[in-house]
Amino acid sequence: MRVLSTLLALAVYASASRIVRFISDDGKIYTGDAILVNGSTDASKSTRARVIQGDVLKNFTVTSEIKTITHLLAPLAPQDTRTVRCVGFNYAHPRAASAKLEGYSIECPSKAHSVPIHFPELNRVDFAGSAGTATPPTHADEANVTIPDFPILFFKPWTALAPPNGQVPVTEGYQTQGNFTSEMDYEAELVVVISKQAYNISVDEALSVVSGFSVGYDVSHRGWQIARGGSPQPQYSMGKDADGWAPWGPAITTPDEISNVQNLSIWAKVNGVTKQNDTTANMLFGVAELVSFFSMGITLLPGDIIYTGTPSGVQLGQADPVWLVDGDVVEVGLEGLGTCTSTITNSNATTSAFDPVLGFTGVHGSHA
């Protein structure tokens, strides 16, 4: 029987569909292929996974050994994660976008051709208005900025990356103090994971270096980003880079599981109420355009992560914004990729909750 059990454990599956990293009931960390529950595509609901052996960014096998998921971690370990790129103001309604960028193309200097950005005729979100009438607000409209001609790039540190289900810490420097208001905001985003080294690649080549897709939550503090950012330009880093302010997961979903990454519903809910509801069809710069653009003179490496921007519906720019407060529960999700659910938690911690093996582990110290 022991020999049979060993042989069964060594049996392999052809490929993975949703790669998760987790702590099991034996206290050990595993990487596995999530076993989905009742036809769900959301690995955050999975309680078991088939153990993966090898490097998930290179060569690996999915064994038949099954482990219980007791706690999901960020899909990549800190030591496997490289640069975390983020994109600002990357959603617009197709009518507004095409009017601004008609005929525009991204050119990669090392290639002899360029690929025009395509804006679909149809999108799956039922907005009020029709051709020739007012278009719904975009994220750029909310922030009172013009639609960008090129992708807007900023970065987050590894320490911002966090598990898909946990706490988002708001330490004292980000809490309301005197006349300074804690303006915590949410941003649901599609995340792209790079698996191969790439440099000056074309749009046509871009998806070949992508290992999969995930759900991301770009936690943003508008007080530090804007009010304390310095006029007239915002200060992204102090408003977005705190420990645990980039939850992602629940899994890396492989490209073969997604028929069209540029046609996925994306949403955010706060305490169960839908705040963002859009589609990746409305991205100004699609996944292939972003990967190609970011490889322009800069080497992309396996383990690089790209947060691709958020649609409208955030609190920034609202007439009467309702900022996130201690105890609020934020769910962000994408069709076919799953959900991340995090709780805003005020903290007076004086020690870091970042672990070099586990990554960000939660809120340490006393809670406000």
C-alpha positions as CSV (number, residue, x, y, z in Angstrom):
1,M,0.0,0.0,0.0
2,R,2.9,2.4,0.8
3,V,4.4,1.8,-2.7
4,L,1.0,2.4,-4.3
5,S,0.5,5.6,-2.3
6,T,4.0,6.8,-3.4
7,L,3.2,6.1,-7.1
8,L,-0.1,7.9,-6.9
9,A,1.6,10.9,-5.3
10,L,4.2,10.9,-8.2
11,A,1.5,10.8,-10.9
12,V,1.3,14.1,-12.7
13,Y,-1.4,16.2,-14.4
14,A,-0.9,17.7,-17.8
15,S,-1.1,21.3,-16.7
16,A,-2.2,23.7,-13.9
17,S,-5.2,26.0,-14.2
18,R,-5.1,28.1,-11.0
19,I,-1.8,28.2,-9.2
20,V,-2.0,29.0,-5.5
21,R,0.5,29.2,-2.6
22,F,-0.8,28.2,0.8
23,I,-0.2,27.0,4.3
24,S,-1.6,23.5,4.8
25,D,-2.8,21.8,8.0
26,D,0.7,20.4,8.6
27,G,2.0,24.0,9.0
28,K,4.1,23.8,5.8
29,I,4.0,26.1,2.7
30,Y,3.0,24.5,-0.6
31,T,2.3,25.6,-4.2
32,G,-0.5,23.8,-5.8
33,D,-3.2,23.7,-8.4
34,A,-6.5,24.7,-6.7
35,I,-9.3,22.2,-6.9
36,L,-12.3,24.3,-7.7
37,V,-15.5,24.0,-5.7
38,N,-18.8,23.1,-7.4
39,G,-17.8,24.5,-10.8
40,S,-16.6,27.8,-9.3
41,T,-13.7,29.6,-11.0
42,D,-12.8,31.3,-7.7
43,A,-9.8,29.7,-6.1
44,S,-10.4,31.7,-2.9
45,K,-13.3,29.3,-2.2
46,S,-11.1,26.2,-2.7
47,T,-10.2,24.1,0.3
48,R,-7.8,21.7,-1.4
49,A,-5.0,21.8,-4.0
50,R,-2.9,19.3,-6.0
51,V,0.8,19.9,-5.0
52,I,3.0,21.4,-7.6
53,Q,6.7,20.5,-7.8
54,G,9.2,22.8,-9.5
55,D,9.3,26.5,-10.4
56,V,5.9,27.8,-11.4
57,L,7.5,30.4,-13.6
58,K,9.6,27.9,-15.5
59,N,9.2,24.1,-15.4
60,F,6.9,22.4,-13.0
61,T,4.6,19.4,-12.6
62,V,1.2,19.0,-11.0
63,T,1.2,15.9,-8.8
64,S,-1.8,13.9,-7.6
65,E,-0.8,14.6,-4.0
66,I,-3.6,16.7,-2.4
67,K,-3.2,19.1,0.5
68,T,-5.7,21.0,2.5
69,I,-5.6,24.8,2.1
70,T,-5.8,26.4,5.6
71,H,-4.5,29.8,4.6
72,L,-3.9,31.3,1.2
73,L,-0.8,33.3,0.6
74,A,0.1,35.7,-2.2
75,P,0.6,33.4,-5.3
76,L,4.3,34.1,-5.6
77,A,6.8,34.0,-2.7
78,P,8.8,37.2,-2.0
79,Q,12.0,35.7,-3.3
80,D,10.2,34.9,-6.6
81,T,8.8,38.3,-7.1
82,R,10.7,41.0,-9.0
83,T,9.4,44.4,-10.0
84,V,5.8,45.4,-9.2
85,R,4.6,47.8,-11.9
86,C,1.3,49.7,-11.7
87,V,-0.6,51.6,-14.3
88,G,-2.6,54.8,-13.7
89,F,-5.7,56.0,-15.5
90,N,-6.0,53.1,-17.9
91,Y,-9.8,52.8,-18.3
92,A,-12.2,54.8,-20.5
93,H,-15.5,54.3,-22.2
94,P,-14.8,53.2,-25.9
95,R,-16.5,56.3,-27.3
96,A,-14.4,58.6,-25.3
97,A,-11.2,56.7,-25.8
98,S,-11.6,56.3,-29.6
99,A,-12.3,60.0,-29.9
100,K,-9.1,60.8,-28.1
101,L,-6.8,58.2,-29.6
102,E,-8.1,57.4,-33.0
103,G,-5.3,56.1,-35.2
104,Y,-2.8,56.1,-32.3
105,S,-0.3,53.3,-32.1
106,I,2.5,52.3,-29.8
107,E,5.9,51.8,-31.6
108,C,8.6,49.6,-30.2
109,P,11.9,51.1,-31.5
110,S,13.5,47.6,-32.1
111,K,10.6,46.5,-34.4
112,A,9.8,47.5,-37.9
113,H,6.1,47.7,-37.2
114,S,3.6,49.1,-34.7
115,V,0.2,47.7,-33.7
116,P,-2.7,50.2,-33.4
117,I,-4.7,50.1,-30.2
118,H,-8.1,48.6,-30.9
119,F,-11.2,49.9,-29.1
120,P,-14.1,47.4,-29.4
121,E,-17.4,48.6,-30.8
122,L,-19.3,46.9,-28.0
123,N,-18.8,46.6,-24.3
124,R,-20.7,44.5,-21.8
125,V,-21.4,47.2,-19.3
126,D,-24.9,48.8,-19.6
127,F,-24.1,52.5,-19.4
128,A,-26.7,55.2,-19.7
129,G,-26.4,57.3,-22.9
130,S,-25.8,56.4,-26.5
131,A,-23.6,57.5,-29.4
132,G,-23.5,61.2,-29.6
133,T,-24.6,61.8,-26.0
134,A,-22.7,62.2,-22.8
135,T,-20.4,59.3,-21.9
136,P,-20.1,57.9,-18.4
137,P,-17.2,59.2,-16.3
138,T,-13.9,57.5,-16.6
139,H,-11.3,57.0,-13.8
140,A,-9.4,59.9,-15.5
141,D,-12.5,62.1,-15.3
142,E,-12.8,61.3,-11.6
143,A,-9.3,62.4,-11.0
144,N,-9.7,65.5,-13.2
145,V,-6.8,64.5,-15.6
146,T,-6.7,64.1,-19.3
147,I,-6.7,60.6,-21.0
148,P,-3.0,59.7,-21.2
149,D,-1.3,59.3,-24.6
150,F,1.1,56.7,-23.1
151,P,0.7,54.3,-20.1
152,I,1.3,56.0,-16.8
153,L,3.8,53.9,-14.8
154,F,4.5,53.8,-11.1
155,F,5.9,51.1,-8.8
156,K,5.1,49.4,-5.5
157,P,7.6,47.6,-3.3
158,W,7.5,43.8,-2.6
159,T,6.5,44.6,1.0
160,A,3.1,46.0,-0.3
161,L,2.2,42.6,-1.7
162,A,-0.3,40.7,0.5
163,P,-2.5,37.6,0.5
164,P,-5.9,37.7,-1.2
165,N,-7.8,37.4,2.0
166,G,-6.6,39.3,5.0
167,Q,-6.2,42.7,6.6
168,V,-5.1,46.0,5.1
169,P,-3.2,47.9,7.8
170,V,-3.7,51.6,8.3
171,T,-0.9,52.7,10.6
172,E,-0.9,55.9,12.6
173,G,0.7,58.0,9.9
174,Y,-2.2,57.3,7.6
175,Q,-5.0,57.7,10.1
176,T,-7.0,60.9,10.6
177,Q,-5.0,63.4,12.7
178,G,-6.3,66.9,13.5
179,N,-7.2,68.5,10.2
180,F,-5.7,65.6,8.1
181,T,-8.3,63.2,7.0
182,S,-7.5,59.5,6.3
183,E,-8.8,59.2,2.7
184,M,-8.5,55.5,2.1
185,D,-9.7,54.3,-1.3
186,Y,-10.1,51.0,-3.3
187,E,-9.0,50.1,-6.8
188,A,-9.9,46.8,-8.4
189,E,-7.3,45.7,-11.0
190,L,-6.3,42.9,-13.4
191,V,-2.8,41.6,-12.5
192,V,-0.4,40.2,-15.1
193,V,2.5,37.8,-14.2
194,I,5.6,37.7,-16.4
195,S,7.3,34.3,-16.8
196,K,10.1,34.9,-19.4
197,Q,12.8,37.5,-19.8
198,A,11.8,40.1,-22.4
199,Y,13.4,43.2,-24.0
200,N,12.0,45.4,-26.7
201,I,9.3,43.0,-27.7
202,S,6.4,43.7,-30.0
203,V,2.7,43.7,-29.1
204,D,2.4,40.5,-31.1
205,E,5.0,38.8,-29.0
206,A,3.9,40.2,-25.6
207,L,1.5,37.5,-24.5
208,S,4.1,34.8,-25.0
209,V,6.0,36.0,-21.9
210,V,2.9,36.0,-19.7
211,S,2.4,33.1,-17.3
212,G,-1.0,34.1,-16.2
213,F,-3.5,36.5,-14.7
214,S,-4.7,37.4,-11.2
215,V,-6.9,39.8,-9.2
216,G,-5.3,42.8,-7.6
217,Y,-6.4,45.5,-5.1
218,D,-4.4,48.7,-5.3
219,V,-5.0,50.2,-1.9
220,S,-4.7,54.0,-2.2
221,H,-4.6,56.9,0.4
222,R,-5.7,60.0,-1.5
223,G,-4.6,62.3,1.4
224,W,-0.9,61.3,1.0
225,Q,-1.2,60.8,-2.8
226,I,-2.7,64.2,-3.5
227,A,-3.3,66.5,-0.5
228,R,0.2,65.9,0.8
229,G,1.6,65.0,-2.6
230,G,2.7,68.5,-3.6
231,S,0.8,70.6,-6.2
232,P,0.2,70.2,-9.0
233,Q,1.5,66.6,-9.4
234,P,0.4,63.7,-7.2
235,Q,2.8,61.8,-5.0
236,Y,2.1,58.1,-5.8
237,S,4.5,56.3,-3.5
238,M,3.5,57.5,-0.1
239,G,-0.1,57.2,-1.0
240,K,0.1,53.6,-2.3
241,D,3.2,51.8,-1.1
242,A,2.5,50.9,2.6
243,D,3.0,47.3,3.7
244,G,0.0,45.1,2.7
245,W,-1.4,47.7,0.3
246,A,-1.3,45.4,-2.7
247,P,-3.4,42.3,-2.0
248,W,-3.4,39.9,-4.9
249,G,-4.5,36.4,-5.8
250,P,-6.2,34.2,-5.1
251,A,-4.4,32.3,-7.8
252,I,-2.3,32.8,-11.0
253,T,-4.9,31.7,-13.6
254,T,-3.1,30.3,-16.7
255,P,-3.9,31.9,-20.1
256,D,-5.5,28.8,-21.5
257,E,-8.3,29.2,-18.9
258,I,-9.3,32.6,-20.2
259,S,-10.7,32.9,-23.7
260,N,-10.1,36.7,-23.9
261,V,-8.4,38.6,-21.2
262,Q,-9.7,41.9,-22.8
263,N,-13.3,40.9,-22.2
264,L,-13.6,40.2,-18.4
265,S,-16.0,41.8,-15.9
266,I,-14.1,43.6,-13.2
267,W,-15.7,44.9,-9.9
268,A,-15.2,46.1,-6.4
269,K,-17.6,45.9,-3.5
270,V,-17.5,47.7,-0.1
271,N,-19.4,46.0,2.7
272,G,-21.3,44.1,0.0
273,V,-22.3,47.2,-2.1
274,T,-21.0,47.3,-5.6
275,K,-18.8,50.4,-6.2
276,Q,-17.0,49.5,-9.4
277,N,-18.5,47.5,-12.3
278,D,-16.8,47.5,-15.7
279,T,-15.0,45.3,-18.2
280,T,-11.4,45.0,-19.3
281,A,-12.6,45.7,-22.8
282,N,-12.5,49.3,-21.7
283,M,-8.8,49.4,-20.9
284,L,-7.0,52.2,-22.8
285,F,-3.9,50.0,-23.2
286,G,-4.5,46.3,-23.2
287,V,-2.3,43.6,-21.7
288,A,-0.2,43.1,-24.8
289,E,0.3,46.8,-25.3
290,L,1.4,47.3,-21.7
291,V,3.8,44.4,-21.7
292,S,5.3,45.6,-25.0
293,F,5.6,49.2,-23.8
294,F,7.2,48.3,-20.5
295,S,9.8,46.2,-22.3
296,M,11.0,49.3,-24.3
297,G,14.6,49.5,-23.2
298,I,13.8,47.9,-19.9
299,T,14.3,44.1,-19.3
300,L,11.2,42.3,-18.0
301,L,12.1,39.4,-15.7
302,P,10.3,36.2,-14.6
303,G,8.3,37.2,-11.5
304,D,7.6,40.7,-12.6
305,I,4.0,41.7,-11.8
306,I,1.9,44.4,-13.6
307,Y,-1.2,45.9,-12.0
308,T,-3.0,47.2,-15.1
309,G,-5.2,50.0,-13.7
310,T,-8.6,50.5,-12.3
311,P,-12.0,51.5,-13.8
312,S,-14.3,54.3,-12.6
313,G,-16.2,54.1,-9.4
314,V,-13.5,54.9,-6.9
315,Q,-14.1,57.6,-4.2
316,L,-11.5,60.0,-5.7
317,G,-13.3,62.8,-7.4
318,Q,-16.8,62.1,-5.9
319,A,-18.8,65.1,-4.8
320,D,-19.3,63.5,-1.4
321,P,-16.6,60.8,-1.1
322,V,-17.1,58.0,1.4
323,W,-13.6,57.0,2.3
324,L,-12.8,53.5,3.7
325,V,-12.7,53.3,7.5
326,D,-11.6,50.8,10.1
327,G,-13.7,47.6,9.7
328,D,-14.8,48.1,6.1
329,V,-14.6,44.9,4.0
330,V,-13.5,45.4,0.4
331,E,-14.0,42.7,-2.3
332,V,-12.3,43.0,-5.7
333,G,-12.9,40.5,-8.4
334,L,-12.5,39.6,-12.0
335,E,-14.6,37.2,-14.1
336,G,-12.9,33.8,-14.2
337,L,-10.0,34.9,-12.0
338,G,-11.6,34.9,-8.5
339,T,-11.9,37.4,-5.7
340,C,-9.7,39.1,-3.0
341,T,-11.4,40.2,0.2
342,S,-9.7,42.4,2.7
343,T,-10.6,44.2,5.9
344,I,-9.4,47.8,6.5
345,T,-7.7,47.7,10.0
346,N,-6.4,50.6,11.9
347,S,-3.2,49.6,13.6
348,N,-0.7,51.1,16.1
349,A,1.9,48.5,15.2
350,T,5.6,49.4,15.8
351,T,6.9,46.2,14.2
352,S,6.8,45.0,10.6
353,A,4.4,42.2,9.6
354,F,6.5,41.4,6.5
355,D,8.2,38.0,6.6
356,P,10.9,37.3,3.9
357,V,9.5,33.8,3.3
358,L,5.7,34.2,3.9
359,G,5.5,37.8,2.6
360,F,3.1,40.2,4.3
361,T,1.4,38.2,7.1
362,G,-1.2,40.6,8.6
363,V,-1.5,43.3,11.2
364,H,1.0,43.2,14.1
365,G,0.8,45.1,17.3
366,S,-2.3,46.7,18.9
367,H,-5.3,47.7,16.8
368,A,-6.7,51.2,17.1
